[in-house]
Amino acid sequence: MAKQSWKAGNMLYPVPVVMVSCKRLGERANIVTLAWAGTICSDPAMLSISVRPERYSHAIIEETGEFVVNLVTESLTESCDWCGVRSGKDYDKFKERGLTEYVTEYGDVPAIAESPVNLYCKVRKVERLGSHDMYIAEITGVTVDDSLLDESGRFHLDEAGLVAYSHGVYYSLGDKLGTFGYSVKKPAK
């Protein structure tokens, strides 16, 4: 098997693509599209996002220490892309894309109502890394669409139509290949 050697670069793909909403008190809410987001701890529930300092949302998150991570579905993909290439300095992204602000008991930062899962976050630490600043945040609350719950209250995130991002391209998540631990599960007798 032949391989080529390349200079160091970010090739960890695919990754989730998310729409992060943020808001300063007394100003309109903004949305920034990010593909550099990830889970970092389960207890307490924490995640990280990485944002370029030049981005309009960077200053908002720096000042407020709060944001909401909104998962992206197939139906939100065009809005997700648009919010990633337009600046909140110039556009009211909620209004321009016909998105609904959803405010809960978790704070003043609105989530995107059309997103099936919203993770409300408070920044606990900032790492200045170079091209991006990484915000390590505690998840203080979660809201999920009722449509993803069955009669017994079981959550079916696999039915949300989530999207991933890989090297400049958005993809629908594909077929289920297995469940955690399936490779070592003993066959039923």
Buried (B, 14 or more C-beta within 10 A) or exposed (E): EEEEEEEEEEEEEBBBBBBBBBBBEEEBBBBBBBBBBEEEEEEEBBBBBBBEEEBBBBBBBBEBBBBBBBBBBBEBBEBBBBBBEBBBEEBEBBEBBEBEBBBBEBBEBBBBBBBBBBBBBBBEEBEEEEEBBBBBBBBBBBBBBEEBEEEEEEEEEEEBBBBBBBEEEBBEBEEEEEEEEEEEEEEEE
